[in-house]
């Protein structure tokens, strides 16, 4: 076999080189092993022709009169009649929590605003699920459980009045915004850097696992911290045949759209608008659901944009309901912590995910796949194609099995020790990501597995990166980078950092950057690093 010698950070490392035909054969075998099958589109709900206009039921759309009872009665009445459309006409309709029912299409005309009240007494405490745990939360403004054939449609707006619920960091506001918030009421943290809506919120903030339901405790034991249990704007649990179309969802107290253990979900041409300072202000969280389509929609959020989950730790493993058969296409995500995200709560598994023709602009991260020891579960068979990114603050493509660990580069966790592999060991494997353009990022590609459980079987192909730092890969097996064009920060020490990898291939890597080394390799467990067609003419140290 031919040998190539690269000068790497003051030492010589032997890299075995395969022919292009061998590399292609390896890639084809790896991708075929994914067994990726495009899922069928979800079943759409169907509705009768009957319609109830809430204005005809004496609802008042002046933004001041509370219409909770009228709206809920209209939904209940129509559901008992076999279903149809509950119409929210033009106007601003103030309301408390709304409970959806089977066979109901809640339709908002253009110019209609469904505004949920700031009066927290309207939202009862109840037992539900939060971040994969059984927990006490405040009642969601819009919710439904064990339903079939439900929809929220139309060009109107649903506003959760989330500013009344959320804490806000001073660093995320202008001085004028901060002064206005402080003078509105609420309580400041001891250092004056965080605004809280109440003392009750602060109590919850400083209570370990405040919302987790403990044996022997009752609802009344949590009432003093009620403000802390911020609700998700829309929660649908164990529902079948769901449609969200055209409507704008905004200003949620916590997550905006939470779809939990549902089947046949279509999300089409909606908008989600949360302020960038909205803590936990995810756009859409699809948890333990199957047969999902998210398309043609726009998200601007305070946390992750489009996120796949399946429960957390032992609770998620016990539920054992993966999120699977999902299509995410033709969407755009603006400010967010991640454009398209999997995890970190993925303990029930996530499989057969198709993400294509999406754009991420101004997100903290683009493609964000995150987990941590303790989760368990497997994420597999993920196909990503035709992604455009611009002005990504951190990582364009991120695989991280050390979620929330402060270390942020290869060198930071070089000395980590393997732990025993158990049911609590998470797994990421079988991803194919191709045709990605990123114009601006702190780092292009970051892959960080666990020493006891590598990130496995990842193909990255036809990718153009403009990033300060190009590529870092550690604790990974069967990784292939093929046809990667890199524009990185000038005078970098290396384009690609590698640590403890096995069977990693680089083919057709191109860059005109002036760097010291093409590769920097560290660690004692590297095996089979395969290189061909490297074109980095301005590197100081080249192939000998």
TIZAGU-45093 format. One record per residue: residue in three letters; x, y, z of N, C-alpha, C, CB in turn. Coordinates in steps of 0.05 Angstrom, whole numbers, plus 5000, padded with zeros to 4 digits. Atoms other than C-alpha are relative to their C-alpha. Glycine has a CB too. Example, Ala and Ser with C-alpha at 12.3 -4.5 7.8 and 13.67 -1.06 7.14 Angstrom:
2
Ala501849765000524649105156501850245000498050015025 Ser498449764999527349795143498550225014500950094971 
END
This chain:
544
Unk501749765000500050005000501850255000498150005025 Unk498549755000502450704985499950135027498950194979 Unk499949854975504451145044500450294994502349895018 Unk499649715001503851895052501050095027497550154991 Unk499049894975507752275105499450295001503149955002 Unk500749734995505052915133501650105024497050045004 Unk498849874977508953385178497850125017502250214992 Unk502349934984504053485235501050095028498149775003 Unk499349894974505653955293502649895011497749945020 Unk497250064992513053805297500649705003500650135026 Unk499350295001512553045289498849884975498949865025 Unk500850135025511652565231497949795007502449884985 Unk502250194995505152165229499549854974497450145010 Unk500550165024503951595180497149984994501349725003 Unk502850025008497451625142499849824976498950294993 Unk500350185022495351065097498250124979498949735009 Unk501649875021492651295030498649784984501850174982 Unk501550185017487150924992499650134973497449925013 Unk500749905026485550994919497250125001500249794979 Unk502649885002479451404898497849784998499850194976 Unk502050225003475850754878499549875027501049804980 Unk500350124974477150464947498350175018502749945013 Unk501549814983474551084981497050004992501250284998 Unk502850005009468251094938498649745008499950034969 Unk501250254991467050364953499350005029501949764993 Unk500449984971467750485027497650185006502550115015 Unk502149814995463051085024497349884992500450254983 Unk502550125009457750704984499149795020500349884972 Unk500750214981457950125033499050135026502449835006 Unk500849874975457450595093497250114997502050225008 Unk502649885003451450975065497949804996500150204976 Unk502050215003447850345043499349885026501149794981 Unk500650124973448450095114498050175015502649985016 Unk501849834986444250685136497149914997500250294991 Unk502750105005438050365106498050245001499249785019 Unk501749765000435051065095497749964981501750254993 Unk502450025017427951045069498450255004498449755007 Unk501649764998424151685054497249935010499850154973 Unk502750064989417751665097497850114982499750105028 Unk502449895013410851755068499150255014497749794999 Unk501149754988407452425080497949925021498950194979 Unk501950064979403152445143497150024990500450185024 Unk502949985006395552345140499050275011498549765013 Unk501249754992391853005142497449975014499750184975 Unk502650024987385953135187497850084981499950195025 Unk502449935016378953205158497950115019498949764984 Unk502049864984373253645183497350024986501050285008 Unk502649955011365853745174499750294991497949935020 Unk500549735011362854365142498850205020498149984976 Unk501249834980359754635205502050215011498949835024 Unk498349784990362455315230498750155022500750194977 Unk500949824979361755715294501950245001499949865028 Unk498549754998363956435293499850105029498950224979 Unk500149934971365956645364498650275004502850005012 Unk501349744997363357355350497049965002500750184976 Unk502850054998356457055340499149895027499249804978 Unk500550104973357056765410500550215021501749755005 Unk499649774982358057465439502950035010498149985023 Unk497249944993365657435443500650294991502049804986 Unk499449725006368658135443503050034993499350195025 Unk497249995009374958275403501350275003500149934971 Unk498849744995377258915436502649995015498150185015 Unk497550034986383458635470499850045030502050194990 Unk500449954971380458765540498149805012499050295004 Unk502050194989374458315549501149714999497350024984 Unk498950274999376257605570498049804988500649925030 Unk501850165016373257095522500549705005500450064971 Unk499350284996375756435553497649824999501449985027 Unk502350184999368956135568498649974973498050095021 Unk501450005025365856325502501549834979499750284989 Unk498550155020371556035460500049705007502950104999 Unk500050284993371955385499497249874997500949975029 Unk502750115004364355305497499549954970497950195011 Unk500450035029364455405421501549744990501150244985 Unk498550245007369854865414498549755009502950015011 Unk501450234989366054385459497449944985499550045030 Unk502550045014359454495425500349894973498550274998 Unk499650095028362154395355501149725000501850194985 Unk498950274999366053775375497849805005502249985022 Unk502250184994359753465403498149974976498450105024 Unk501650025024356253615337501449864978499250284991 Unk498550155020361453225299502450154989498249944977 Unk497749855008366553775288499650204978502149814992 Unk500149805021368154325239502050225007497250124997 Unk498249774997371155025242499050195022500250164973 Unk500549794981371355485302501550244990500949935030 Unk498949775014372556165270500650235020498150104979 Unk499249774985376556715303500350234979502849955015 Unk500049795020374957335261502050225006497250124996 Unk498349774996378757985254499450135027499750214977 Unk500349884974380058315321502149895019497249955012 Unk498150094980384158225384498449875023501850235012 Unk501850164983381057675427501649915025498849764985 Unk498650074976383657645498498849755012499950235021 Unk501150254989383056955530501949885019499449814977 Unk498450184984385456475582500549744985498749955027 Unk499450255014387355755567497749894984500949795021 Unk501950125019383855415509500649704997500050144972 Unk499750295004382754665506498849914974498749845024 Unk500950105026382354365437498549745003502449974981 Unk501550255001377753785420500249874973496950065007 Unk499850155025377553245367498250124979499349715005 Unk501549915024375153435297499550304999497349854999 Unk500249715000376154175308502350134985499850115029 Unk498149825013379654665262499750285012499650004968 Unk500149724989381155305301501350184978501650025027 Unk499249845023381555805243500150295007498249944976 Unk499649724995384256505251500150164974502550065017 Unk500049835024382357005197502350195001497450164999 Unk497949795001387457505173499150245016500650074970 Unk500749774983387558075223499049915027497950164987 Unk500850114973385557615281502449965017498449744996 Unk497950054980389857605343498749865024501550275009 Unk500850144976388657085396502150065022499649694995 Unk498149894980391957415457499549875027499850315001 Unk500350134974393057005520500650195022501749755002 Unk499849814978392157385585502649975016497649975018 Unk497750004981397857585631499249915028501350285001 Unk501050074973393557405691500649705005497050065003 Unk499150284996397156775716498049845017502750005013 Unk502150144985391256605761498249844981498450195016 Unk501750145020387756375697501349734992499650174975 Unk498550245009393055825687500449825025502750074986 Unk499850184978392355235735502649844999497649815002 Unk497850194999398154815759499049724993501450015027 Unk500850275005397854105732502549834994498049994977 Unk497850195005402153485722500349954970499649745016 Unk499550045028405353425654502949914996499450264983 Unk497250085005412153315622501550254991500249784978 Unk498349775007417853815616502849894997499950225022 Unk497350095007424553665583500349705006502150175015 Unk499950294998422952925586499449885027502749914992 Unk500750104973420952875660497150065006501950145020 Unk502549944988414352825695500450245018498849765016 Unk499449754986413753525723497450165004502050174986 Unk502249814996409054055750500550254983499850085031 Unk499849765017407754625702497450165002500649924970 Unk502549845003402855185692498649914975500650305000 Unk501650085022397255025645500750154974497050055006 Unk499249875026399055155572497750164989500849784980 Unk502149845012395155705537498249854981501250244987 Unk501550155021393155235481500949715001500550134971 Unk499250284995392954485492497949814992500849975030 Unk501850225006389853825475501449745005498950024971 Unk498950274994390753095495498149794991500649985030 Unk501650235009388452435465497950084979498749865024 Unk501949895020385252785405500749884973500150304999 Unk499650085027384352615332498750204982498849724995 Unk501049805019383453075272499750275012497349914988 Unk500049734989385453755298501850174983500950005030 Unk498449815016388154375264499850285012499050004971 Unk500049724996390155085275500950124974501950095025 Unk499549905027389855465210499350304998498449844979 Unk500749725006389056155179502350195004497750085017 Unk497849805001393256785172500150175025499650174976 Unk499949844975392057045243502449945017497449955015 Unk497750014982396657095302499149895027501350285004 Unk500450104972396956705368502350105017499749695001 Unk498049864984400657105421499849905029499750314999 Unk500050114973402656775487500650195023502049785001 Unk499449814979404357415525502349915017497550065017 Unk497950124985410757085545501750185016501749854982 Unk498449814984414157715570499250025029499950274987 Unk500950004973409957665632501149775016496950005001 Unk499150244987412956985648503049975002498949764985 Unk497250075003420256985627501950185016500750024971 Unk497849844990426557215663501550114976501949845019 Unk498549875022430957675621502850085010498550244988 Unk497349924993438457775623500650294990502149814988 Unk499349735007440858495623501750024975501450145024 Unk498150005023446258325572498649974974502049785003 Unk501450045026440958165520498250234992498349755002 Unk501749775007437358835521501750264997497950045022 Unk498749745001439259545503499450145027498850174976 Unk500549864975439760035562497150105002501950245002 Unk502849904999432960335543498149785005499350154974 Unk501850234995429659655540500249905028500749774980 Unk499650094973432659455606498750185020503049985006 Unk501249814982430460085641496949985000500850294993 Unk502950025002423360005615499049745014499250004970 Unk500850254987423159285639500150025030501849774990 Unk499749984971425659445708497850185013502850125007 Unk502149824989420760015718497249884998500150274985 Unk502650135003415059555697499249835025499949834976 Unk500550174976415659165763502049775000497249894999 Unk498350234998418658485778502250035021501349964973 Unk497850014980424958325818502649954986499449775021 Unk497450045012432358365802501649805016501550274999 Unk498150184986437657845819501850165018501649834980 Unk498349864981442558015873502250174986501349815019 Unk498049855015447758235822498850204980501949814986 Unk501349805017442658645784500149934970501150265004 Unk499650075028443958265719497749844987502549844997 Unk502350155011437457865712497450125012500249705007 Unk502649924991430258105716498249765002498750214980 Unk501950224996425057625744497250125004500849835025 Unk502749894998417557705741498950015029498149834984 Unk501050014972416657545816502049865018497249865001 Unk498450154981419757285880499549704998499350105029 Unk500750285004416156625867501849874979497149974993 Unk498250105021420256545804502849955011500150194976 Unk497350024988426756665842500149755018500750255015 Unk500150244982424656135893500349754984497450005016 Unk499850235017423655635837502749974988497950014979 Unk497349995012430255835805502149885018500850294992 Unk498050084981433955675869499249745015500550225020 Unk500850254988430255025885500949774981496949995005 Unk499150225017433654395859497749844989502049835015 Unk502250165013429154025809497350095010500449705007 Unk502549884988423554505829497549874990500050294994 Unk502550105011418354225782499749705000499750104973 Unk500150295001420053485786498249905022502849875002 Unk502050084981414253135820501249785018497549894985 Unk498950194980416552785884497749855013501650155021 Unk502050164986412852225919499050135025501249725007 Unk501249894976408052475972499350304998501949975022 Unk500649715003407853195946497450034984502350144986 Unk502549935014401353505922500350264986497650005020 Unk500049765016399654075876500550255017497550034985 Unk499849764984399154575933502950045010498249975025 Unk497349984991406454435951501750164980501349735004 Unk498549865021408554775886498950284994499949844974 Unk501349755007404055385886501750255005497350035015 Unk498349774993409155855918502050064978501449965026 Unk498149975022413555745856498650014973502149785001 Unk501650035024408055775804501250164976497250095005 Unk498949845021411256335764502349874986500850275010 Unk497650135011417355905754499349794979501649875022 Unk500950225017413355355718498850114974498049825014 Unk500949875025412855725652498849794981502250164987 Unk501250205018408155365603501150044971497050035000 Unk499749985029409355205530497550114988500749724988 Unk502449875012404755605485498049804990500950184977 Unk501750215011401855005448501149735008499650034969 Unk499350274994402054295475497949814989500549965030 Unk501850225009398953705438501349745008499550024969 Unk498950254989399853035473498349774991500150015030 Unk501350255008398152355444497750064981499049855024 Unk502149935019394252655386500749884972499750314997 Unk499750135026393252375316498850174978498749725000 Unk500949845023392552745249499750295008497349894989 Unk499849734991394753445266501050184977501950025025 Unk499249805020395354055220500350275013497950014977 Unk499549724994398554725235500750144974502250045022 Unk499649885027398055175173499550305000498349864980 Unk500149715006399455915158500150185025497550064985 Unk500249834977398556165229502750095011498549855022 Unk497749904986403656595266499749945030500450304995 Unk499950064972405456345336502350175012500449705006 Unk497949824991409356845378499850045030499850274986 Unk499949914973411657075446499249795020498450255004 Unk500750224982411256405482501450035027500749734987 Unk498749994974412656355557502549825001498149915021 Unk497750185001417355755545500249904971499749765020 Unk500050095027417555295484497550104986500149694999 Unk502449905014412855535430498149774992500950164975 Unk501750225010410254895397501249745010499850004969 Unk499150254989410854235435498149784991500350015031 Unk501650235010408353615399501249755013500149984969 Unk499150224983408853015446498449754995499850095029 Unk501250265004407552295429497650014980499049885026 Unk502149975020403452485368500749854974499550304993 Unk499650145025402552145300498650154978499149715003 Unk501049865023401452455232499750305005497349884991 Unk499849724994403553175241500850154974501950075023 Unk499249835022403653695185500150295009497949974976 Unk499549724993406654375199500850144974502250035023 Unk499749905027406154805137499650304999498249874980 Unk500249715005407555545121499250155025497950054978 Unk500549844976407255775193502450185006499549815025 Unk497849844990411456305228500149975030499750304991 Unk499550004971414456265298501850245006501249735010 Unk498449764993416856925327500250035030498650264988 Unk499449954972420056945395502450195001500649745015 Unk497749834998424857495417502549845006499650215022 Unk497550144997432157295417500749965029502250144986 Unk499350034972432457395492498049815015499950285014 Unk502050184987426756895505501349745009497749944980 Unk498850234989429756385551498249764997500650045030 Unk501550245007427655675531497950044979498749885025 Unk502049935020423955995474500349844974500150294994 Unk499850165024424555405425497850054981500049705008 Unk502049975020420855445360498049775000501250044973 Unk501750245001418154745351501649765011498949944972 Unk498850244988419854125393498249764993500450035030 Unk501450255008417753455363501149785017500349944969 Unk499150194980418152945419498549744999499850125028 Unk501250275001416952195412497650004981499149925028 Unk502149995021412752315349500949854976499350304993 Unk499350145025412351945283498350114978499549705003 Unk501349915025410452135212499550305002497349854995 Unk500149714996411952875213501150144976501750085025 Unk499149835021412553405159500150295010498249984975 Unk499749724993415254105174501150144975501950055025 Unk499149885025415654535111499050294996499049834977 Unk500849735009415455235083499650205022497549984985 Unk500549834976415855565152502550165007499149825023 Unk497849824992420056115184500050015031499650284988 Unk499750014971422756105255502150215008500949725009 Unk498149824987426056655297499549965030499650304991 Unk500650104973426956405368502250095020499849705000 Unk498149944979430456505435501649755007498650105024 Unk498650254995432955785435500149844974498749835024 Unk499850165024433155205386497650064981500249705006 Unk502149945020429155315321498249764995501350084974 Unk501550255006426854625296501549785014499849954969 Unk498650194982428454085347498549745002500350135028 Unk501050274997427553335351500849905028501049814978 Unk499450114973427053005421498549745003499150215022 Unk501550254994424752345452500249935029501049774982 Unk499950064972425052405527502850015011498749745006 Unk497549954987430552485577500849785020500050275015 Unk498850194981434951965613498249765004500650145026 Unk501450244994431551385648497050024993500249925029 Unk502949965007424551675638499649974970499150285009 Unk500350025029425551735563500549714990501950184986 Unk499550285008428451035558497749825008502649895014 Unk502350164992422650745597497650054982499250075029 Unk502149945019417651105552500449854974499750304995 Unk499250165023421450805493498350064975499849705006 Unk501449915023417951215440501850194983497450155007 Unk498249835016422751465386498550204984501749824982 Unk501049825021421652055342501149894974501050305004 Unk499150145024421851765272498250084976499949695004 Unk501449945025419851865199499250294999497549814997 Unk500449714999420652615197501350124975501350135025 Unk499049845022421453085137499950295007498249954974 Unk499749714994423953795148501150134975501850055025 Unk499149905026424254185083499050284994499149814977 Unk500849735010424054885053499350195022497649974981 Unk500449824978424455245119502350195003499649855027 Unk497849814994428555845143499950055030499750264984 Unk499749944971431055945214501950245003501149755016 Unk498449764995433656625236501449975027498350264999 Unk498650034975436256765306498949775016499850275016 Unk500750244984436356135348502649895011498549784982 Unk497750144990441055695387500949784980499549875027 Unk499350205021440755185330497950014979500249725012 Unk501950005022437555175262498349754999501450044973 Unk501350264997435954435259501549855022499949844973 Unk498750114976437254065324498949725007499650195024 Unk500850264988437053355352501250005028500949764983 Unk499150024972437453285428499550255016502949935001 Unk498450214988439653345479498349775011501850115021 Unk501850214990433552955504499249814977497450135013 Unk500450195022433952365456500049715010502150044978 Unk499650254986433651785505498249774988499450025029 Unk501750195012427851435469500749934971497250095000 Unk499150055027431551445402498850194980499349724992 Unk500849835023431051865338501049884975501050305004 Unk499250155024431051535270498550104975499549705005 Unk501249965026429751635196499050294997497649814996 Unk500549715001430152395192501150114974501250145025 Unk499249885026430452775126499850315003498349904976 Unk499849714997432653505127501250124975501750095026 Unk498849915025433453865061498750274991499649794978 Unk500949745011432754545026499350195022497649954981 Unk500549814978433254945090502250215002499749855027 Unk498149794996436755595107500150085029499450254983 Unk499649914972439655815174501750264999501549795017 Unk498749745002441456555180500150135028498450184980 Unk499749874975444256865243499649825024498250225002 Unk500350194977443556235286502649975015499049724989 Unk497650074985448356065341501549764987499449945029 Unk498950245014449355385307498149934977500349765020 Unk501750085022446855105242498749735004501749994974 Unk500850274995446154345245501249935028500949804978 Unk499150044972446454185320499049745011499050245018 Unk500750274990446653465344501449975027500849774980 Unk498849984973447653435420498849795018499450285012 Unk500850194979447452925476502150015022499649724989 Unk498150004978451052755540499749725014499450235020 Unk500250244984452652155584497650005018502649965016 Unk502450024984446551905620497449994984499850245019 Unk502450005016441651995563499349714990500350184975 Unk500650255014442351305530498650074974498349825018 Unk501449965025438451215466501950024977498350255002 Unk498449995025440751215394498750194981500349724988 Unk500849835023440251735339501349884975500850305004 Unk498950135024441051415270498350064976500149705005 Unk501349965026439251465197499050284997497749804997 Unk500649725004439452215188501250094974501050185024 Unk499149915026439952505118499550304997498549844977 Unk500149715002441453245107501150084973501650145023 Unk499249935027441853565038499250294994498849804979 Unk500649745011442154255007499350205023497749984980 Unk500349814978443054715067501750254995500849865027 Unk498549755002445055445064500150145027498650194978 Unk499649864974447855805125501550264995501549825020 Unk498649755001450056515136500150125028498550204981 Unk499649864975452956885196499349825024498350255001 Unk500450184978453056285242502050085022500549694991 Unk498349894978455756505310502049805010498350105023 Unk498250204990458855855332500649794979498849865025 Unk499350235018458855185293497949974978500249755016 Unk501850065022455955055225498949725002501450044973 Unk500850274997455754305235501249905026500949824976 Unk499150074973456154045307498949735008499250225020 Unk500750244986456153345335501450015027500849744984 Unk498749974974457353385410498749825021499850295010 Unk500950184979456652835462500850095028501049724995 Unk499349874974459053305517498350255003503050075002 Unk501749764998453053775516500150125027497149924993 Unk499949834976453554325568502749975015497749935018 Unk497350004989460854135584501450244988501549734994 Unk498949745009464854775580502249974980501150155024 Unk497950045020470554475539498950044972501249725003 Unk501149935026469854725468501949954977499250295000 Unk498250075022475654455428501349735005502150234996 Unk498750274997479653825416501850005024501549944974 Unk498150004978484954025465498950005028501850234997 Unk501149964974480254155522499349735014497550164998 Unk500850254988478153425533501849774990497149944994 Unk498250215010484153035506500449785021502650124992 Unk499350204979485252685573497649875013501650145021 Unk502450124988478052465585500349694999497550084984 Unk499850284998477551745607497449864993500849925029 Unk502550145007472551235580498649905025500549764982 Unk501650114979466851025625498749744990497850205009 Unk501350255009463250345623497650074982499149845024 Unk502349975018458250285566497649865013500549884972 Unk502450104988451250195595497650094984499750105030 Unk502549905013443950325575499950315001497549885013 Unk500049714998445451045595502150134981500650095028 Unk498049895019450851125541498650084974502249794994 Unk501449925025448051535482501649924975499550305000 Unk498750075025449651375409499150184978499549704994 Unk500649855025450051795346501349844977501150295000 Unk498850155022451051405281498350024975500549715008 Unk501450025026449251365207498750274992497949795001 Unk500849745010448852095184501250044972500850235019 Unk499049925026449552325112499350304996498949824977 Unk500449725003450453075103501450104975501050165026 Unk498749925025451653365034498850264989499849784980 Unk500949755014451154004993499350225020497649944981 Unk500349804979452154505049501850244993500749895028 Unk498449765004454455225040499750175026499150174975 Unk500149834977456355635101501750254995501049855025 Unk498649755004458256365093500250145028498550194980 Unk499449884975461156555160499249835024498650265002 Unk500450154976461956155224502550015017499149704995 Unk497650024984466656105283501549744994499350025030 Unk498850265007467855375265498249864980500449835026 Unk501550135021465754975205498849735009501749954976 Unk500950274992465354245230501349935026500749804978 Unk499050094974466053995301498649745007499550215023 Unk501050274993465253255318501449915025500449794977 Unk498850084975466353045390498449775012500250245020 Unk501250234988464552345413501149955027500349764982 Unk499050094974465751985478502249794996497749885017 Unk497950205004471951565488498949715000502150035021 Unk501250274999467450965504497949964978498849955027 Unk502050025021462451115448500450224980497150025012 Unk499449815021464851455385497550084985502149894981 Unk501849935022460551845337500949834976500150324993 Unk499350205020460151345280498650044973499449725011 Unk501350025026458751285206498850274991497949794999 Unk500949745008458452015184501350064973500850225021 Unk499049915026459152235111499350294997498749834977 Unk500349715005460252975098501150054972501650175022 Unk499249995028460353125024499050254987498849764985 Unk500749755015460353734978499350235019497749944981 Unk500449794980461154255033501950224996500349885028 Unk498449765004463554965025499950165026499150174976 Unk499949874974465855295090501650264999501149815021 Unk498549754995467756005106499850045030498850254984 Unk500150004971469555975180502850075011499149725011 Unk497449934988474956225227501749755005499550155027 Unk498750254996476655515246498649794983500049915030 Unk501350175020475454955196498849755012502149924979 Unk501150264993474754255223501549895025500449804977 Unk498950144977475753895290498449745003499950175026 Unk501350264997474353145299501449855022500149844973 Unk498850164979475452735361498149785009500750185024 Unk501550234990473252055388497849934979498750065028 Unk501950055022469951865321501149774983499650254983 Unk499350245016469851245277498350004974499549745015 Unk501350025026468151155203498850274992497849795000 Unk500849735008467951895185501350054973500950215021 Unk498849935026468852125113499350294993499049814979 Unk500449735011469752835088500949994971501750215016 Unk499550035028469252865013499250264985498449764988 Unk500549755015469853484969499250235019497849954979 Unk500449794980470554005024501750244992500749905029 Unk498549755006472454725005500050175025498650144975 Unk499749864975475155125063501250274996501749835019 Unk498849744997476355855074500050065030498550234984 Unk499849974971478955935145501750255006501249755013 Unk498549774991482456465186502949984991499850035031 Unk497350005009489156655157502049945022500750264986 Unk497850064981495556395191499149825023501050265012 Unk500850204981491855845228502249795003497349874992 Unk498150214996496155305259499549764983500249925029 Unk500750225017492254775222497150034990500249735016 Unk502750005010486054685180498349795014500049944970 Unk501650234990483854015209501549895025499649794979 Unk499050124975484953775281498749735004499650195024 Unk501050274997484253035295501149895027500949824976 Unk499250114975484352665362498649735004499550195023 Unk501150274994483251915375497749934981499050005029 Unk502050075020479651735311500949734987499750224978 Unk499550255013479051085272498549994973499149775018 Unk501250035027477850975198498750264991498049774999 Unk501049735008477151715180501450064973500750215021 Unk499049955028477951915106499550294992498649814981 Unk500149735011479352585074500649984970501950195015 Unk499650015029478452644999499250274988498449774987 Unk500549765014478853264956499450235020497649974981 Unk500249774981480053785011501550234987501349925028 Unk498849785013481454464982499950255017498550064973 Unk499949754986483755115013502450164990500249965031 Unk497849825008487955714992501150155025499150194979 Unk499149864976489155925065503049955005498449915024 Unk497350034991496056045092500049895028501550284999 Unk500150144974496555535148502749875004497749805001 Unk497550144994502255205184499949714991500650025030 Unk500450285007499554495175497249964989500549825025 Unk502750085009493954175137498649855023500349824975 Unk501150154978492853685194501650035026499849704992 Unk498750034974494353675268498849765013499750265017 Unk501050254989493852985299501149965028500849764982 Unk499250054973493952825373498549755010499450255018 Unk501250244988492052245419501549754993497149984990 Unk498550255002494551535426498349784987500949915027 Unk501850215010488651175394499150044972497549985018 Unk500749965028488651405322500649754984501550244989 Unk499650245016487950855271498750044972498749755013 Unk501049995028487250875195498850274993497949784996 Unk500849745010487051605174500750004970501350245016 Unk499650035029486251585098499750274986498049804989 Unk499949745013487952175054500549984970502250175013 Unk499549985028487452324980499150274989498749774984 Unk500849765014487152934935499750245018497349964985 Unk499949774982489053464986501450234984501649945026 Unk499049775015490054144953500050255017498350054974 Unk499649774982492554655003502750124993499749925031 Unk497349925009498155004965501550195018499750134973 Unk498749804983499455545017500749905028498450245002 Unk499250114974500655075076503149995001498849715004 Unk497150004997507655125104501149714999500850135026 Unk499250285000508154375115498249844982500049895029 Unk501550145020505953955057500949714999500350124972 Unk499250285003506353225036502949984991498149874979 Unk497250045007513552985033500349814976501649915024 
END
